[in-house]
Amino acid sequence: MTNGWHSGYRLRPAPVYGTVSFPYGGLRITVVALFGQSAAAPRLSANPIGQVRSASASAAARPAAPFLYPVAVKTASGNLWGYIDESGRIAVAPQFDYAYDFQPNRLAIVQRGDKQGAIDLYGRYVVRPIYDSISPFSEGRSAVIDGQGFKVIDDLGHPLTPKPYGYIGSYREGRAVFAERGEDGPSMYGYLDLQGKEAIPARFSEANDFADGKAVVRTKDGEYALIDPDGTTLASYPYAFVGNPGDGLLAFRKEADGKYGYMDEKGNVVIPPRFTGALPFEDGYAIVDTGEDDKSRYGLIGKTGAFVIRPEYDDMNRLGEGRVAVGKAIDPSRPYIGSTYALADTEGRLLTDFRFSTIGEFDRGYASVSEGESTYWIDRGGRRAQNLPALPGSGTMAFDHDLIRADVDQRLSYFDKTGKQVWKPNAAIPLTPPYVVREVKYKPNQDYLVYYPQIEGMTNREAERSVNDRLKRLSAVKPVPPGQQPDASYTGDFAVLFARGKLLVLELDGYHYPFGAAHGMPSKAFVHIDLDSGATYGLSDLFKPGSSYVKRIGDIVRRNIETDPKYSYVFPGSFKEIAPDQLFYVTDDALHILFPPYEIAPYATGFPEFVIPFSELADIVDPNGAFWKSFHGTYQR
């Protein structure tokens, strides 16, 4: 399941993704996170929606409309997102830098530039794109982030919180966890009500979501409590760790370095501590770990503590509908590389052999699986489903209202209930005739995937071949030894960033992820191509020979860092000067200068970007140079 995050095209501004690992109940949970984005101005001047929904209308009164599905389209203005209906027709024109799934309240979060808003099923803004981030709506509320911090809005966009907070979670049962810094430094946690008011003051050092009218909080070191929505203590537990309730049981740990067991909500020990990791019970079963010395051995227990699946697996995931994925390490000496999975039931029976790289959650009696270079569906018995789509490549499929969504090899497509494909991403990007940029896929194994551009329509065929060969090299299309398990994965993609006159600017994105690392490392390259001559231009080609462009640009960047609050994240004293071949790209009226992660700022900020209008460089730009003429002709000062 993708939870609204699509693996399709890399976008401008490019999200910085990575994996985050954190401990819970002795187990290490790994999730994909959005760390940040590089700033960029929107590339569309026209907004086909252009309306804000009246605040006088209530969410419940919104008229019905066909359900819509997000899609990505490669265009000459970049990779843009819009929405289709169930027949595959465009319902909201591609215009967003990212578009998320529609939610139960019939709103979808969209991104324009580096800001997010929310639209309804008619493509009208309900929440203007003014926030740095908007979390999924729950119980008619969303936590948003702006320059001040976290706030709560309702699903008409009305702000509810009277002040910003350091953190606000999602609403569950009328309460949302919030954080504010305590007097002694560490953050303290409390709960907001649906009106955005503090229902329970920030007095806890940890706080979890409510479920069935109860939540686990940590009141101080070595003590947890179970509270009700008013903050009344229902039970206290003098332990180093207490997990969330599940089926009336809570995982606990007496000492910080002790084993895990389970107790009931009154604090009575039901399963004595004997596990090195323990997750909450669900539907009568819980995943536990008995491994030692960082070597996991997962199993499944019932509520008596007896194993129904013996603890002998390197990984284990609940799939729903009474099914579990059990995994064995691809390379036991390097378990961090990942596992191969089999399907099992909650009675301990293996229903398949170990042949899947992924098994999705069950829904309507089926789950999607990836095996080698094929993604298809299986039923609850592990048998291949013949009536559902099967696709080449690795990824996931899921039922999505009236359609089937397929996220395979980082491309998003849709099928109807009969298996007919209703949406397929485009592989050709038309420019000014006769030029076309065509997407080519290179996937020598399941851990190496690159989509790279190839140009068609150039008059000089030899120049075209030379440019295309260079684009392949810059896109990291290279021989990969067959049958060899790599230590890292690599994905690459591209976008048409700018096209005017004879100039084409391509952005080539890469992401190198060493298996087991906290996150990978993104990379970028910008290629400025003259479609007439086949020449590629560097930064120095933009300026008059002998001009001090390095110093001029460096001075402008330094001034921005010192005077513009949006660059407050830059490491103090880290910027010295730009390189003569600094990472850059041009647009119609500006030069964009970028820096790789860590060079002048934290990883989470992505690629810090500085936009310099050409008017500030007018005296050193070379108006007679081939680079400038390729997209502007003669420069007018």
Backbone torsions as a table, in degrees:
resi	resn	phi	psi	omega
1	MET	NA	143.5	-173.6
2	THR	-103.1	-8.9	177.7
3	ASN	50.9	37.1	175.8
4	GLY	87.2	-7.4	-179.8
5	TRP	-96.4	124.3	-177.4
6	HIS	-103.8	146.9	-176.5
7	SER	-96.9	20.3	-176.1
8	GLY	-71.5	-130.0	-168.9
9	TYR	-76.7	150.4	169.4
10	ARG	-72.5	140.6	-168.7
11	LEU	-120.7	167.0	168.4
12	ARG	-111.6	124.9	-4.5
13	PRO	-72.5	141.5	-172.2
14	ALA	-76.9	122.4	173.7
15	PRO	-63.7	145.5	176.4
16	VAL	-101.3	105.4	-178.1
17	TYR	-100.1	157.5	174.6
18	GLY	-170.0	174.7	176.4
19	THR	-101.3	143.7	177.1
20	VAL	-121.9	130.0	177.2
21	SER	-111.7	137.6	177.5
22	PHE	-146.0	151.6	-178.8
23	PRO	-82.4	141.1	171.9
24	TYR	-149.3	120.8	178.6
25	GLY	57.0	32.8	179.3
26	GLY	83.8	-8.8	178.1
27	LEU	-100.4	154.5	177.1
28	ARG	-103.8	115.0	-178.7
29	ILE	-94.1	132.9	179.1
30	THR	-117.3	129.0	178.5
31	VAL	-131.8	161.9	174.0
32	VAL	-91.2	133.8	-176.6
33	ALA	-129.0	153.0	172.2
34	LEU	-96.5	110.2	-175.9
35	PHE	-82.9	-31.3	-177.5
36	GLY	169.4	-175.3	-177.4
37	GLN	-142.4	154.0	170.6
38	SER	-87.0	141.2	-177.6
39	ALA	-74.2	143.7	175.0
40	ALA	-158.8	147.9	179.3
41	ALA	-79.2	147.9	176.2
42	PRO	-58.9	148.3	-175.3
43	ARG	-103.9	5.1	177.6
44	LEU	-109.5	134.9	176.3
45	SER	-91.5	-23.7	-179.3
46	ALA	-103.0	142.8	178.2
47	ASN	-121.6	101.2	-176.9
48	PRO	-61.5	-22.2	-179.8
49	ILE	-87.8	-61.3	166.6
50	GLY	58.5	15.1	-179.7
51	GLN	-124.8	150.5	173.2
52	VAL	-112.7	128.9	-178.8
53	ARG	-67.2	139.0	-179.6
54	SER	-62.2	134.2	179.3
55	ALA	-70.5	-9.8	-179.5
56	SER	-76.8	-17.8	179.1
57	ALA	-82.6	142.3	178.1
58	SER	-93.4	155.4	179.9
59	ALA	-61.0	-37.2	-177.5
60	ALA	-67.8	-23.5	-175.5
61	ALA	-92.5	3.2	-178.8
62	ARG	-63.6	129.2	-177.6
63	PRO	-65.1	154.5	-178.8
64	ALA	-70.3	149.2	175.7
65	ALA	-149.1	156.6	178.0
66	PRO	-57.6	146.1	179.5
67	PHE	-69.6	145.5	-177.4
68	LEU	-118.7	156.4	-173.7
69	TYR	-132.0	133.7	-178.8
70	PRO	-72.3	141.7	177.1
71	VAL	-140.2	154.5	176.9
72	ALA	-109.3	141.1	179.0
73	VAL	-130.6	126.7	173.6
74	LYS	-79.7	124.2	-178.9
75	THR	-131.5	172.9	176.0
76	ALA	-73.0	-6.0	175.2
77	SER	-106.2	14.3	-179.4
78	GLY	111.6	-177.4	177.8
79	ASN	-89.3	113.7	-172.0
80	LEU	-118.4	150.9	-178.6
81	TRP	-113.6	142.4	173.6
82	GLY	-143.8	-155.6	-177.6
83	TYR	-138.6	144.6	174.4
84	ILE	-114.0	161.1	171.0
85	ASP	-91.4	-174.9	-173.7
86	GLU	-69.3	-15.0	177.5
87	SER	-88.5	-7.1	-179.2
88	GLY	95.1	2.4	177.3
89	ARG	-79.9	143.3	176.6
90	ILE	-65.7	124.6	179.1
91	ALA	-106.6	-36.7	173.6
92	VAL	-125.2	119.3	-171.9
93	ALA	-58.8	143.1	176.3
94	PRO	-59.7	118.8	-176.5
95	GLN	-156.0	-5.9	-174.9
96	PHE	-101.8	152.2	174.0
97	ASP	-76.3	-20.7	170.6
98	TYR	-160.4	148.7	178.8
99	ALA	-137.7	126.1	-178.1
100	TYR	-96.5	170.1	179.6
101	ASP	-62.8	149.7	168.9
102	PHE	-69.2	142.9	-175.2
103	GLN	-103.0	171.8	-179.1
104	PRO	-56.6	-25.9	177.8
105	ASN	-84.9	11.1	175.3
106	ARG	66.7	29.8	173.5
107	LEU	-119.1	151.5	175.9
108	ALA	-130.6	136.7	176.5
109	ILE	-81.7	132.1	179.2
110	VAL	-129.6	159.8	-178.3
111	GLN	-123.9	131.5	172.8
112	ARG	-124.0	118.0	-173.9
113	GLY	63.2	-127.5	179.4
114	ASP	-106.8	21.2	179.6
115	LYS	-122.8	153.0	-179.3
116	GLN	-120.0	146.7	174.3
117	GLY	-139.3	-167.6	179.3
118	ALA	-140.4	138.2	179.1
119	ILE	-118.3	161.3	174.1
120	ASP	-96.0	-175.9	-175.4
121	LEU	-68.4	-11.2	176.4
122	TYR	-96.6	4.8	178.3
123	GLY	80.9	13.5	-179.9
124	ARG	-93.7	140.6	176.7
125	TYR	-67.6	124.7	167.8
126	VAL	-95.7	-36.4	174.4
127	VAL	-124.2	118.8	179.2
128	ARG	-61.4	150.0	178.7
129	PRO	-75.7	78.8	-178.2
130	ILE	-121.3	-2.7	-174.9
131	TYR	-104.7	149.6	174.7
132	ASP	-68.6	-30.9	-179.7
133	SER	-158.4	144.2	173.2
134	ILE	-128.2	122.8	179.8
135	SER	-81.1	159.6	176.3
136	PRO	-54.8	142.1	179.2
137	PHE	-71.0	142.1	172.2
138	SER	-144.8	131.6	-178.8
139	GLU	54.8	36.7	177.2
140	GLY	75.4	14.4	-177.2
141	ARG	-133.1	154.5	176.3
142	SER	-141.6	141.6	171.5
143	ALA	-88.0	125.4	-179.7
144	VAL	-118.2	158.3	178.5
145	ILE	-123.8	130.4	170.0
146	ASP	-128.3	-165.7	-176.9
147	GLY	-63.9	-16.9	-179.1
148	GLN	-91.8	-27.9	-177.9
149	GLY	143.2	-153.9	-179.5
150	PHE	-85.8	140.0	175.1
151	LYS	-141.0	168.4	177.0
152	VAL	-114.4	134.8	171.5
153	ILE	-122.4	157.9	172.0
154	ASP	-90.3	-178.2	-174.3
155	ASP	-84.4	16.8	163.8
156	LEU	-111.4	4.6	177.0
157	GLY	88.8	4.6	-179.3
158	HIS	-74.1	128.1	172.9
159	PRO	-67.0	139.0	-177.9
160	LEU	-115.5	-32.4	-176.7
161	THR	-81.0	136.6	-179.1
162	PRO	-76.3	-13.0	-179.6
163	LYS	-150.3	160.3	177.0
164	PRO	-80.5	156.3	179.8
165	TYR	-125.1	165.4	177.0
166	GLY	-75.7	-19.5	178.6
167	TYR	-166.3	142.0	170.6
168	ILE	-140.8	127.5	178.2
169	GLY	-89.6	-170.0	178.9
170	SER	-82.3	151.8	179.0
171	TYR	-75.9	136.1	174.0
172	ARG	-138.9	118.8	178.5
173	GLU	55.7	42.5	174.1
174	GLY	80.5	7.1	-179.5
175	ARG	-133.3	143.5	175.0
176	ALA	-130.4	132.8	177.4
177	VAL	-66.4	135.4	171.9
178	PHE	-129.6	160.1	179.8
179	ALA	-132.0	143.2	168.9
180	GLU	-144.3	151.7	-175.2
181	ARG	-70.4	129.7	179.4
182	GLY	-75.9	170.2	-177.5
183	GLU	-63.0	-30.4	-178.1
184	ASP	-93.6	6.1	174.8
185	GLY	117.1	-58.9	-176.0
186	PRO	-64.0	150.0	177.3
187	SER	-68.0	144.0	174.3
188	MET	-118.3	151.6	-171.4
189	TYR	-119.8	145.4	174.4
190	GLY	-145.2	-160.8	-176.2
191	TYR	-135.0	137.6	173.3
192	LEU	-96.7	150.1	171.9
193	ASP	-91.6	-178.0	-175.4
194	LEU	-69.3	-14.7	176.1
195	GLN	-89.0	0.7	-179.8
196	GLY	83.4	9.2	179.0
197	LYS	-93.7	157.3	-178.7
198	GLU	-78.2	102.4	179.4
199	ALA	-76.7	-36.1	176.9
200	ILE	-131.6	119.4	-175.9
201	PRO	-60.5	161.2	179.4
202	ALA	-75.6	94.1	-179.2
203	ARG	-133.1	7.6	-177.1
204	PHE	-112.2	145.7	176.3
205	SER	-85.2	-15.3	170.4
206	GLU	-145.3	151.4	177.7
207	ALA	-151.3	138.0	-179.7
208	ASN	-116.9	164.7	-180.0
209	ASP	-65.5	153.8	174.4
210	PHE	-78.3	144.9	174.4
211	ALA	-150.2	129.1	-178.0
212	ASP	55.0	37.3	174.8
213	GLY	76.9	14.4	-177.8
214	LYS	-141.2	152.0	176.4
215	ALA	-144.1	145.8	177.0
216	VAL	-93.8	131.1	177.4
217	VAL	-130.8	158.0	171.8
218	ARG	-104.5	121.3	-176.2
219	THR	-86.8	-30.5	176.1
220	LYS	-167.7	172.9	178.6
221	ASP	-56.9	127.8	177.7
222	GLY	79.9	13.2	178.8
223	GLU	-149.6	127.3	175.8
224	TYR	-118.5	165.9	178.3
225	ALA	-145.6	156.3	171.7
226	LEU	-106.6	122.5	-175.9
227	ILE	-120.8	162.3	174.0
228	ASP	-98.8	177.5	-175.4
229	PRO	-62.6	-14.7	176.3
230	ASP	-91.8	-4.5	-179.1
231	GLY	92.1	3.9	178.4
232	THR	-71.2	133.8	179.7
233	THR	-76.5	123.3	178.3
234	LEU	-94.1	-30.7	178.1
235	ALA	-161.7	151.3	177.1
236	SER	-120.8	146.2	-176.4
237	TYR	-132.0	117.4	-178.3
238	PRO	-85.1	62.2	-174.0
239	TYR	-127.1	161.9	179.4
240	ALA	-74.5	-25.3	178.3
241	PHE	-151.6	139.9	171.6
242	VAL	-138.2	127.5	-179.3
243	GLY	-90.2	-179.9	-179.2
244	ASN	-71.8	149.0	177.9
245	PRO	-64.8	148.0	173.4
246	GLY	-155.8	120.3	-177.1
247	ASP	56.0	32.8	177.7
248	GLY	80.6	2.5	179.7
249	LEU	-117.9	151.1	178.3
250	LEU	-129.7	132.9	173.0
251	ALA	-69.4	143.5	178.1
252	PHE	-145.8	162.9	178.9
253	ARG	-141.0	120.5	-176.3
254	LYS	-67.6	-50.5	179.9
255	GLU	-115.3	157.6	-176.2
256	ALA	-60.0	-28.4	179.7
257	ASP	-110.1	18.8	-176.9
258	GLY	-91.7	-177.8	178.0
259	LYS	-87.1	166.8	-178.9
260	TYR	-103.3	144.0	172.1
261	GLY	-137.7	-165.6	179.5
262	TYR	-132.5	143.3	176.7
263	MET	-130.7	164.2	173.2
264	ASP	-84.5	179.1	-173.6
265	GLU	-69.0	-17.6	177.0
266	LYS	-85.3	-7.3	179.5
267	GLY	98.6	5.2	177.8
268	ASN	-78.1	128.8	-179.3
269	VAL	-70.7	123.9	179.8
270	VAL	-103.4	-41.9	176.9
271	ILE	-125.3	112.0	-176.3
272	PRO	-59.8	151.6	-179.6
273	PRO	-61.0	123.1	175.9
274	ARG	-158.2	10.2	-177.4
275	PHE	-114.5	149.0	175.3
276	THR	-88.6	-7.3	175.3
277	GLY	-158.8	148.2	-177.5
278	ALA	-154.5	125.5	177.0
279	LEU	-103.3	163.7	-177.6
280	PRO	-62.2	151.9	173.4
281	PHE	-71.5	148.2	176.1
282	GLU	-151.9	124.5	-179.2
283	ASP	54.9	35.5	173.6
284	GLY	89.7	1.8	-177.2
285	TYR	-136.4	154.8	177.1
286	ALA	-140.5	143.4	174.1
287	ILE	-85.8	130.8	178.7
288	VAL	-130.9	163.8	179.6
289	ASP	-125.1	135.3	176.0
290	THR	-116.1	4.6	-176.4
291	GLY	-69.3	157.1	178.4
292	GLU	-126.2	159.3	174.9
293	ASP	56.3	46.5	175.9
294	ASP	64.4	16.8	175.8
295	LYS	-112.6	110.6	-173.9
296	SER	-76.6	146.5	171.6
297	ARG	-140.1	93.5	-174.4
298	TYR	-87.9	144.9	174.1
299	GLY	-145.3	177.2	-179.8
300	LEU	-123.9	128.9	179.9
301	ILE	-116.2	157.3	170.4
302	GLY	-92.9	-175.3	-172.3
303	LYS	-74.1	-8.5	173.4
304	THR	-89.1	-9.3	-176.7
305	GLY	95.4	-5.1	179.4
306	ALA	-76.5	142.4	-180.0
307	PHE	-76.7	130.4	169.7
308	VAL	-100.6	-24.6	168.5
309	ILE	-127.4	119.2	-173.2
310	ARG	-63.0	149.5	-177.3
311	PRO	-79.1	80.4	-176.6
312	GLU	-137.2	17.3	-174.4
313	TYR	-116.9	150.3	-179.4
314	ASP	-80.4	-18.7	178.5
315	ASP	-154.6	156.0	179.1
316	MET	-157.4	135.5	-179.3
317	ASN	-136.5	137.1	173.2
318	ARG	-75.7	134.7	-177.2
319	LEU	-114.2	-5.1	-176.0
320	GLY	82.1	166.7	178.5
321	GLU	54.9	34.7	175.5
322	GLY	73.5	23.8	-177.4
323	ARG	-125.4	152.1	-177.1
324	VAL	-137.8	141.0	171.2
325	ALA	-96.1	127.2	176.9
326	VAL	-114.8	136.8	-173.2
327	GLY	-122.7	142.2	172.1
328	LYS	-113.4	138.9	-176.6
329	ALA	-58.6	136.1	175.3
330	ILE	-60.3	-42.4	176.6
331	ASP	-131.4	104.3	-176.8
332	PRO	-55.3	-26.7	178.5
333	SER	-78.8	-13.9	178.1
334	ARG	-136.0	68.5	-174.9
335	PRO	-62.8	-21.2	-179.7
336	TYR	-66.7	-16.1	178.7
337	ILE	-66.1	-30.4	179.8
338	GLY	130.5	-177.8	-174.1
339	SER	-129.1	161.5	167.2
340	THR	-106.0	136.8	-167.6
341	TYR	-113.9	152.3	170.4
342	ALA	-124.1	159.5	176.8
343	LEU	-95.1	133.8	177.2
344	ALA	-132.7	160.4	172.8
345	ASP	-101.8	175.6	-176.1
346	THR	-80.7	6.7	171.6
347	GLU	-102.8	3.0	174.6
348	GLY	94.5	3.2	-179.4
349	ARG	-84.2	131.5	171.7
350	LEU	-79.9	125.4	-176.4
351	LEU	-99.3	-15.4	176.0
352	THR	-141.7	172.8	171.0
353	ASP	-88.3	-179.8	-176.7
354	PHE	-87.5	93.9	-176.7
355	ARG	-139.3	-1.9	-175.4
356	PHE	-101.7	139.1	172.4
357	SER	-83.5	-27.1	173.5
358	THR	-146.3	148.7	170.0
359	ILE	-132.3	122.5	-179.7
360	GLY	-81.5	175.3	177.7
361	GLU	-72.2	148.3	177.8
362	PHE	-77.8	141.4	178.2
363	ASP	-152.4	127.3	-179.5
364	ARG	58.4	28.9	175.5
365	GLY	88.2	3.8	-177.5
366	TYR	-134.8	155.9	174.1
367	ALA	-138.7	145.0	175.7
368	SER	-85.6	147.0	179.4
369	VAL	-135.6	154.9	170.3
370	SER	-117.2	131.5	178.4
371	GLU	-135.2	112.4	-177.0
372	GLY	60.8	-123.5	179.5
373	GLU	-106.8	41.1	179.0
374	SER	-142.8	138.7	175.5
375	THR	-122.1	126.5	-176.6
376	TYR	-151.4	-171.0	-176.2
377	TRP	-114.0	147.6	170.6
378	ILE	-125.9	157.4	174.8
379	ASP	-91.7	-175.6	-175.3
380	ARG	-67.5	-15.9	175.7
381	GLY	-90.3	0.0	-178.7
382	GLY	85.5	5.9	-179.5
383	ARG	-85.3	143.1	179.7
384	ARG	-66.0	130.6	179.8
385	ALA	-81.3	129.1	-177.2
386	GLN	-90.6	-14.8	-173.6
387	ASN	-101.7	9.6	-178.6
388	LEU	-125.6	158.1	-173.8
389	PRO	-61.7	147.9	170.1
390	ALA	-127.0	134.2	-173.2
391	LEU	-129.1	146.4	171.5
392	PRO	-72.4	143.4	-179.3
393	GLY	108.5	173.5	-178.6
394	SER	-114.5	142.1	-178.8
395	GLY	164.6	-147.7	-178.3
396	THR	-137.2	155.9	169.5
397	MET	-129.6	153.6	-178.4
398	ALA	-153.6	147.5	172.2
399	PHE	-70.0	132.6	-177.8
400	ASP	-135.5	90.7	-175.6
401	HIS	54.8	-116.5	-175.9
402	ASP	-90.9	1.1	-178.7
403	LEU	-122.1	172.3	170.5
404	ILE	-112.0	123.7	179.3
405	ARG	-94.9	134.2	179.1
406	ALA	-122.1	116.8	172.2
407	ASP	-106.6	89.9	-173.6
408	VAL	-126.0	129.6	-177.4
409	ASP	48.9	43.8	175.7
410	GLN	58.1	33.0	172.7
411	ARG	-132.9	137.0	-174.5
412	LEU	-102.3	126.5	176.4
413	SER	-139.3	167.8	-177.5
414	TYR	-134.3	148.8	177.8
415	PHE	-131.1	151.2	175.0
416	ASP	-88.3	-177.4	-173.8
417	LYS	-65.4	-21.4	179.1
418	THR	-85.6	-5.1	-177.0
419	GLY	93.5	2.1	178.6
420	LYS	-76.2	132.9	178.8
421	GLN	-75.9	124.0	-179.8
422	VAL	-105.0	-15.4	176.4
423	TRP	-147.4	130.2	176.5
424	LYS	-132.2	132.1	-179.4
425	PRO	-64.9	144.8	-178.8
426	ASN	-76.5	144.6	179.5
427	ALA	-110.0	-4.7	179.3
428	ALA	-120.5	133.6	-179.8
429	ILE	-116.3	105.7	-179.7
430	PRO	-74.3	133.4	172.6
431	LEU	-106.6	-162.0	173.0
432	THR	-61.8	125.8	-177.2
433	PRO	-53.0	141.6	9.9
434	PRO	-97.8	17.1	-170.0
435	TYR	-83.5	141.2	176.8
436	VAL	-140.9	139.2	170.5
437	VAL	-104.2	123.5	-177.2
438	ARG	-111.3	136.4	178.0
439	GLU	-83.8	131.6	176.8
440	VAL	-123.5	139.1	-177.6
441	LYS	-102.2	135.4	175.3
442	TYR	-128.8	116.4	-178.8
443	LYS	-142.2	85.9	-179.7
444	PRO	-72.3	-24.0	172.8
445	ASN	-155.1	176.3	-172.6
446	GLN	-73.1	-8.5	178.7
447	ASP	-104.6	4.9	-178.9
448	TYR	-137.0	112.7	-175.7
449	LEU	-139.7	123.1	179.6
450	VAL	-133.7	132.1	166.9
451	TYR	-106.8	120.9	-175.9
452	TYR	-125.7	155.1	-176.8
453	PRO	-90.9	147.6	171.7
454	GLN	-135.0	134.1	-174.5
455	ILE	-95.0	138.2	176.3
456	GLU	-124.8	150.2	173.1
457	GLY	103.1	-0.4	178.7
458	MET	-71.8	139.0	-179.4
459	THR	-65.4	-41.3	179.7
460	ASN	-85.6	100.1	-174.7
461	ARG	-66.2	-33.9	178.8
462	GLU	-67.0	-41.4	176.5
463	ALA	-63.6	-37.8	178.6
464	GLU	-63.1	-43.5	178.4
465	ARG	-63.2	-41.3	-179.3
466	SER	-64.6	-44.0	178.4
467	VAL	-62.9	-44.1	-177.7
468	ASN	-67.2	-35.6	175.8
469	ASP	-63.8	-40.7	179.4
470	ARG	-66.4	-38.9	178.4
471	LEU	-63.8	-36.5	176.5
472	LYS	-63.8	-46.0	-179.4
473	ARG	-63.3	-46.2	-178.9
474	LEU	-66.1	-24.4	178.6
475	SER	-85.1	4.7	179.3
476	ALA	66.1	34.6	170.8
477	VAL	-82.4	107.0	-174.7
478	LYS	-147.7	161.2	179.2
479	PRO	-62.4	137.0	176.2
480	VAL	-121.8	123.8	-177.5
481	PRO	-56.9	128.0	179.0
482	PRO	-72.1	150.1	173.9
483	GLY	70.5	13.4	-178.5
484	GLN	-113.0	127.3	179.4
485	GLN	-79.9	113.8	-178.3
486	PRO	-75.4	166.6	175.9
487	ASP	-91.5	-4.4	-176.9
488	ALA	-151.9	159.9	173.5
489	SER	-107.2	157.8	176.9
490	TYR	-139.9	133.5	173.9
491	THR	-129.1	142.3	179.4
492	GLY	-137.3	147.3	179.3
493	ASP	-151.4	178.0	-176.9
494	PHE	-149.4	166.4	174.1
495	ALA	-147.5	147.4	167.6
496	VAL	-79.4	114.2	-173.8
497	LEU	-91.3	-34.6	-175.9
498	PHE	-160.3	138.1	176.9
499	ALA	-145.0	119.0	176.8
500	ARG	-153.6	138.0	-178.0
501	GLY	58.2	-124.3	179.5
502	LYS	-100.5	4.6	-176.5
503	LEU	-97.8	131.4	173.3
504	LEU	-121.6	127.0	177.2
505	VAL	-112.0	120.4	179.5
506	LEU	-111.1	137.7	172.9
507	GLU	-103.7	125.7	178.2
508	LEU	-111.0	118.8	-177.3
509	ASP	-110.7	143.1	175.7
510	GLY	-136.3	158.5	176.3
511	TYR	-145.0	113.9	-179.2
512	HIS	-103.6	118.9	-177.7
513	TYR	-121.6	106.4	173.9
514	PRO	-69.7	126.8	-177.1
515	PHE	-58.1	132.5	179.6
516	GLY	91.3	-9.0	-178.9
517	ALA	-77.1	159.5	177.5
518	ALA	-64.7	-35.9	176.0
519	HIS	-160.5	166.7	177.4
520	GLY	-94.3	-170.6	-179.3
521	MET	-123.6	118.7	176.4
522	PRO	-80.0	157.2	176.8
523	SER	-139.0	156.1	177.5
524	LYS	-140.1	149.0	168.6
525	ALA	-142.8	141.6	176.9
526	PHE	-117.4	127.4	-177.3
527	VAL	-115.5	121.7	-179.5
528	HIS	-104.5	110.8	-170.1
529	ILE	-115.7	130.6	171.6
530	ASP	-87.2	112.0	-174.8
531	LEU	-71.6	-14.8	178.7
532	ASP	-83.9	-50.4	-175.0
533	SER	-97.1	-20.6	-174.9
534	GLY	85.8	1.6	179.5
535	ALA	-68.4	148.3	171.6
536	THR	-115.5	137.9	-171.8
537	TYR	-107.4	144.3	173.1
538	GLY	-106.0	176.1	-176.1
539	LEU	-59.8	-42.8	-176.8
540	SER	-63.0	-26.4	-178.3
541	ASP	-67.2	-14.8	-178.2
542	LEU	-79.9	-17.4	-169.2
543	PHE	-117.3	161.4	177.9
544	LYS	-62.2	142.8	177.7
545	PRO	-56.3	134.8	178.1
546	GLY	81.5	-3.1	-179.8
547	SER	-71.7	150.9	-179.0
548	SER	-89.5	57.7	-176.6
549	TYR	-65.3	-31.8	179.9
550	VAL	-62.0	-46.3	-179.8
551	LYS	-67.8	-43.6	-177.8
552	ARG	-61.3	-48.2	180.0
553	ILE	-64.8	-41.3	178.7
554	GLY	-60.0	-40.7	178.7
555	ASP	-63.7	-40.1	179.7
556	ILE	-67.0	-43.1	177.6
557	VAL	-60.7	-45.3	-179.2
558	ARG	-61.5	-41.2	179.1
559	ARG	-63.2	-41.2	178.2
560	ASN	-62.7	-44.2	179.5
561	ILE	-60.4	-40.1	-175.1
562	GLU	-79.0	-25.5	-171.8
563	THR	-116.5	-19.6	-176.3
564	ASP	-100.0	117.1	-177.8
565	PRO	-58.4	-24.3	-177.3
566	LYS	-68.8	-13.0	176.7
567	TYR	-102.6	22.5	-179.3
568	SER	-65.0	-16.7	-178.8
569	TYR	-77.7	-11.6	-177.5
570	VAL	-65.5	134.7	177.9
571	PHE	-57.7	129.1	178.4
572	PRO	-56.9	129.8	176.7
573	GLY	73.5	4.5	-175.4
574	SER	-77.7	-29.9	-178.0
575	PHE	-85.4	127.9	177.6
576	LYS	-111.4	-62.0	177.5
577	GLU	-162.3	164.6	176.5
578	ILE	-83.1	160.7	174.6
579	ALA	-85.1	153.8	177.5
580	PRO	-57.5	-29.8	178.5
581	ASP	-110.1	38.3	-177.6
582	GLN	-54.5	148.0	176.1
583	LEU	-59.6	126.2	-175.9
584	PHE	-156.2	164.9	164.5
585	TYR	-153.0	159.5	178.7
586	VAL	-111.4	151.3	167.4
587	THR	-125.7	-170.6	-171.6
588	ASP	-53.4	-45.9	-173.6
589	ASP	-130.2	19.3	-176.8
590	ALA	-152.1	154.7	170.8
591	LEU	-103.7	132.7	-179.1
592	HIS	-111.4	122.3	179.7
593	ILE	-109.5	131.9	-177.8
594	LEU	-127.0	158.0	177.5
595	PHE	-129.2	139.8	179.0
596	PRO	-65.4	160.6	176.1
597	PRO	-55.4	142.4	178.0
598	TYR	78.8	-17.9	-174.4
599	GLU	-65.8	-45.7	178.1
600	ILE	-130.5	-0.3	-174.3
601	ALA	-155.5	166.7	-179.7
602	PRO	-63.1	158.1	179.4
603	TYR	-54.3	-40.2	-173.8
604	ALA	-63.2	-18.9	-179.9
605	THR	-83.2	-4.6	178.7
606	GLY	73.1	-129.9	-179.7
607	PHE	-106.5	96.1	179.2
608	PRO	-54.1	134.2	-172.5
609	GLU	-126.8	137.2	179.5
610	PHE	-123.0	124.6	-177.6
611	VAL	-101.0	119.9	-176.0
612	ILE	-117.8	110.4	177.2
613	PRO	-58.1	142.1	179.0
614	PHE	-61.5	-22.9	178.6
615	SER	-61.6	-25.7	178.2
616	GLU	-82.0	-6.6	-178.1
617	LEU	-122.3	13.0	-169.3
618	ALA	-56.1	-36.9	-174.2
619	ASP	-76.9	-14.4	179.8
620	ILE	-114.0	-10.5	173.9
621	VAL	-65.6	139.8	-179.8
622	ASP	-93.0	99.3	-176.4
623	PRO	-69.6	-16.5	179.8
624	ASN	-99.8	0.7	-179.9
625	GLY	-75.9	150.8	-178.0
626	ALA	-61.8	-36.1	-180.0
627	PHE	-60.2	-54.3	-176.9
628	TRP	-62.9	-43.9	-177.9
629	LYS	-64.3	-25.4	-177.7
630	SER	-64.2	-23.5	179.5
631	PHE	-132.6	-1.0	-178.6
632	HIS	-135.6	-13.5	-173.0
633	GLY	69.8	-142.2	179.3
634	THR	-81.2	131.1	-177.0
635	TYR	-73.3	133.7	176.9
636	GLN	-106.9	114.3	179.9
637	ARG	-80.3	NA	NA
